[in-house]
Amino acid sequence: MTVARPAVIAHRGYSAVAPQNTLAAVEAACRAGADAVEIDLQPTADGVGAVIHDETVDATTDGTGKVSALTSDEVLGLDAGSRFAPAFSGQHVPTLADVLGVLARHPETDLLLELKGSWNVEQVERVATTIATGGFDNRVLVQSFWPGTVATVRDVAPHLPGGLLVSFDPPGLLRLCERLRVVACNPSVSTVAGSPRLVSRLHAAGLRVMSWTANDAAAWTTLVSTDDGAGVDAVITDRPERLAGWLTGRTDHPVAPPVPGRGGIRLRRRRGPAQRVVAGTA
């Protein structure tokens, strides 16, 4: 069976060559030709979203403390580059608006935005306003591991396509996706490997599948050729340029595929018998 080439999504930017979740990593991902960039967003004590993965700033910056306990001035002023390499000294923790500013210069690269943890209505409204102000309503997919956060996005910004992140294949997953009205369900590589029919089940329900985080040929092979022949729609990776080259070298992939960037994260939905599962505006 011939499987369409999946989109390449740069995890936290091109985090193999630049400090994760910084503008340098986002720019590097765009220049490497990634179809989309994935970043993490967490609210600070004063409700401003900071682009950072961990609950604390300790691991990636020159600061210390919980993101939620620090003000935006305290978090956004931190050096987020020096721990990666001295050459990146001065790369600060960015805002969502900062990231959108970089992507505005690269119209071929979309955004996969993960909201970390629990987000309330006011916080999601601020995110939705930032996206709309930047003109990115058709270039962003908002995802989270937290069903409550996904539901808040659904209710506050139904025009924004949503995704549910999963680290296992729970009972009732398709019913949950239907209730949340997501357009994508995004499992880990180990979840795809451990549930060989998961991808085809999600596709049959009209959902896209963007799997994380795959950084070598063994993982990429698992995702593009699952046991039932259903490949994922996108691969989230720290090494987007290497993945793109690997995909180009595979003879069983069409040269010009439909990808979750142009036509995926911009979300023409999958066409299938269960498209009603993800009914709503894209």
N, C-alpha and C positions, 0 to 999 in steps of 0.2 A: 504494500500500500504506500502510495506517495503522500507524504505529509507536508503541508505548507510550512515554509520557514517561519519560526516564531519571531516575535519582536525581541529586540535586545534592550533591556532596561538596566541602567547603571545604578547599582545599589549604593545609596548615600552619596550619589555622584560617582565619579571614577575614583573610588576609594582605594584602589590598589596603587595609584600614582600620586594622589593628593589627599590631604586630611579630610576625613569623612564629614559630610554635611556642611562643607564650606563652599564659598563661591568659587574657589579654585577648583574644587572637585566637580562642581556643576559645569563650569566652563570646560574643563578637560573632557567630561563626558560628551558634551555637545560637539567639541572638536573631533572626538573619536567616532562620531557618527551614531551615537546611541539613539534609538527611537524614542526613548523616554528616560527621564531621571527620576529615581525614587529618593525621597527625603523624609525625615521624621520631624514632627512638630509637637512641641510641648508648651503649655501655658506657664508663664512666669507668675509671680505673686500678684502683679498688677494686671494680669490677664492678657499680656502681649505674647504672641506665639514666638517661641525661639526654636530655630532649626538645630536640634540636637537629639541624639538617640537615647542616652541614658537618663535615668531619673535624677542623677547628680551630675555636676560638671567636672568632677574630679578626674575621670579617666582621659578626657580629650582636651582639657583646657588648663590654664595656669591658675584656675580658681578652685574653690571647694564649696560643697553644700548642695542641697536639693534645688533643682530648677524652680520648683513650685514655691520655695521659700525665699527666693531671690527676686529682686525687682528686674524689670527689663533693662534698665541702665546697668545694673550689676552683671547680668548675664551677657548682654550684647557687647559689652566692653571687654570681655575676656579674650585672650589670645587662644585661638583654637588650632593653630598651625605648628607651633614650635615643637610640641610633643611628637609630631610626625617627622619633621625634619627642620633644621634651622632655616632652610631656604623659605619656609612658609611662615616664618615669624611675622606676626601682624595680621594674619588671617583671623578675623573675629567670628564669633557665633552670629550668623545672619538671621534676618527675619524672613518670613514668607515673601514679603514685598521685594526684598533684596534678590531672592532667588528668581522671582518672576521677572525682575529687571534683566537678569542675565538671559533667561529663556526668551525674552522678547527679541533679543538679537539673533536668536536661533529658531526660526519659525518651524523647522522640521523636527524639533525635539519637544515632546510633551512632558507632563508632570504626573507622577504617581505619588500622591501625598498621603502619608500615614499620620493619623492623629493618635498619639501615644496616650493610653489610659482613658480615663473618663472625662468627657467634655460636656459642659452644660450648654443650654440654649444660647446664652449671651456670647460664650466663647466661640461657638460654631457660627453665629451670626457675624462675628468679627472676621473669621476666616472667609466666609462666603463674600463679604463685602470687599475684602482684599483681592480675592480672585476676580470678582466682577470689575472692580476698579482697574485692575491690570489688563482686562480684556481677555481673560483666560477661561471663561465659562466652558468653552468647547475644547480646552486643552488639558483639563485636569480630571483625574479620577481620585476620589477621596476614599481611603480605606482605613480599617482599624481592626484590631483583634477583639475589641469590646463591642458586642452587639448593641449595648445601650448607646454608645457613641455613634455607631452606624445608624441607629434609629433616629437619633437627634439630627444627623445630617439629612436623613430622609424627610423629616418633618420640617426642618428649618429651610433647607435648600433643595427641594425636590428636583430642581433642574440640574443639579450636579450628579453625575453618575457615581455610584458608590460601590465599594468592594468589601468583602468580609475576608479577613486573614484567618487561616486555621493552621494549627500545628498537629492536628490529628483529624480523623474522619469520624465525627460523632454521629450517633443516631439522630435522625431528623434534620440532617444538614440541609437538604433541599427545601424542607418546609420553613426552616429558619431563613434561608435566602429569599424565599418567596415573601415572607412577612416583612423582611427588611427592604425588599424591592431593589436589591443590588443587581448590578449587571455583570459582576465578576466575583468569583470565589477563588482565593489565592492560597494554595496549600504549600507547605514546605516540600523540599525534595524528598525527604524521608517519608512523608505522608503519601506522596504519589507512588513511591516505590513500594510502600507497604499496602496500598489499596489499588491494585492494578486496574480496576474498572472505574476508579473515581473520576478521572478526566472525562471519559465517555459519558458518565452519568451527569456530570455538570454540563457538558456540551448539549446533551439531550434536553436539559432543562433550559436551554437558551443562554447559558452563562459562559463567560470567558474565563480562562484559567491562566493566571500569571504566577509562576512558581518561584520560590526563593529558597536559599541563596545558593546558586550553583556556580562553582568556580573551576571545575575541571571537566575533562572530556567524559569521564565516567558518569558524572551527574548530568551533563548535557545530553548524553545518549539516553539516559533514563527518561528524561523529560520529552525528548522529541520522538521517541519510539517506545511508548508504553506497551505493555503486554497485549492490550486489545487494539493496538494500532492507532490510538488517539493521542496525538501530540498536543502539548500545551500551546497556548496562544502567545505566551511571552515568557522569557527567562530573565529573572532578576539576578544580576551578577556583579561582583566586584571588579571583573575583568571584561568590560564590554567589547573592547577592541579585539581581544583574543577570541572571545565567543563569536564575534562577527566573522572573523577569519575562519574559524572552525566550521561555521555554518556554510560559508561560501564554498568550502572544500567538500561539502557533502553533495553527492550527485543526485540524491533522491529528494532534494528540495527544489521547488520551483524558484527561478531566479527573481521574479518580481511578486513576492507574496503579499497577501493582505495581512497587515500587522496592527497590533493594538496602539500604534501611534496614529498614523494617518488611516482612519477608518476603524480604530479599535478603542484606544483611550478617547478618541473623538466620538466614539461609540455609536457606530452603526451596530446594532445588536446582532448577535448570532441569529441566523434564521433556522428555526427548528420547531418541532411540534409543540414544545412547551414554552414558546416565547411569552405566553401570558404570565409566566413566573416572574419576569422582569418588566412587566408592563409599567408604563410611565414615561415621562419625558427624559430625553438624554441630554 
